[in-house]
Amino acid sequence: MLLWLVAAAGAAGDVGQIRAARARSNAAIAMHQFEDMRPLLLPDYVLLPGSLGKALDVDEAGRRLGAAFAEPGFVTYVRTPHRIVRAASGKRASETGTWVGTWRKADGTMRLSGIYQAMWVPTPGGWKLQNESFVSLRCTGSSACVDYF
């Protein structure tokens, strides 16, 4: 029983660390600072954007986010974790949730949204993202939505 309690406490601590890392990632995007996100990504990180359908490595992901940040109407992307589960081995964790991207457009505020899944792995420097996969499911608020669906 004691081992189970210790394992449960460790898992809860890891989940808290991952939630904090996600909050730092969201803050970096809100500030349009990819370099503030980079420490959360493993060197072989892979991103599957929700509307692109093509995997991007960490440098391509940075360029794509940089392009979004340069758009005059881009506001932010917010990822909201709904469930974080650490593997029994402690060697990885899964995060699932919803995301919303927001842009100011001439005819309104565009919100592109969907679901995501992320894989985190523990490192000596804390939990890092191995990969993220986003699926665009909805766009509202602007005629620019036709560009996404």
Secondary structure, 3 states (H helix, E strand, C coil): CHHHHHHHHHHHHHHHHHHHHHHHHHHHHHCCCHHHHHHHEEEEEEEECCCCCCCEEHHHHHHHHHHHHHCCCEEEEEEEEEEEEECCCCCCEEEEEEEEEEEEECCEEEEEEEEEEEEEEEECCEEEEEEEEEEEEEEECCHHHHHCC
